[in-house]
């Protein structure tokens, strides 16, 4: 299967202007699926199914689990073992994790029909997906061409995204313009107010530590994937800080894009107690309002477990940081931009990346006008 994907990629990359399928309607639906930013799970679902169909034309694309018996196929295994390494290798604009963990595909109990996706959002992308499945079921020999069409569009979209980012980067001033600490804070607030911004607080805190690590001799461990569960990674939180030259965590950050509750504090306490090594403090960063009762509850645990737990406001935290390390504010902003652009689209969407560059360009232009 891996050889099939590599063969298709090689062919598709050499003929980006020519459709791989003769059916214009299917080509349009395939493009619509690949360009849907709201939900990219159908792309990987299709890719894993089409690979199975190419290998064995007798399998039924409506039966993506072996539990369905005759003519079924192991969709999740194909997705994780074959499709996932492929899309990571070529940085294709797909979800970075399996489609089969999304709500639509993890609850399948019988062969798929279009009605199954009536309550999914956006349902149109699932309807297009089912139309593609119908077409390939009726024309099994077209599985190869349809998969080639998907990969062709993914390469096209990847190139378009890169070109837009490059254009915006050129428009961001490189003439020594420095935004003030307050202007940077305003820029971050605007960016956090954009849709799909739940990953941004992690990048903000990581960028802050990177900006002053030569001074503090403390640095971030490599960031975990946005959708990686702590139970899978054995992580104490979203960001772990260690002293330079050491390999153990001294400070841990947990990010919440919602109100912090007493239950959240209890979960953090459990993580600290079960940690292999003792940390110095555990900080919860939120973009929502903070209740005074929650702050007081967090304080009470120090006497019990010997580790401070604090609940801090994201914007207040970074605003104070920017003023405290005022001469490092531009380094922070550049670090944030670099971290942002290096995130996979499944963590930070292409529109969210473009939004930041546009907001920064406007802020820097206004400063010089």
ABEGO torsion letter per residue (X at the ends): XAAAAAAAAAAAAABAABBABABAAAAAAAAAAAABAABAAAAAAAAAAAAAAAABAABBAABABAAAEBGBBBAAAAAAAAAAAAAAAAGBBBBABBAAABAAAAABABBBBAAAAAABOBAAAAAAAAAAAAAAAABAAAAAAAAAAAAAAAAAAAAAAAAAAAAAAAABBAAGBBBBAAAAAAAAAAAAABBGAAAAAAAAAAAAAAAAAAAAGBBBBBBBBAABBAAAAGBABABBBBBBGBABBABBBBBBABBBBAAAAAAAAAAAAABABBBABBBBBBABBBBAAAAAAAAAAAAAAGBBBBBBBAAAAAAAAAAABAAAAAAAAAAAAAAAAABBAAABBAAAAAAAAAAAAAAAAAAAX
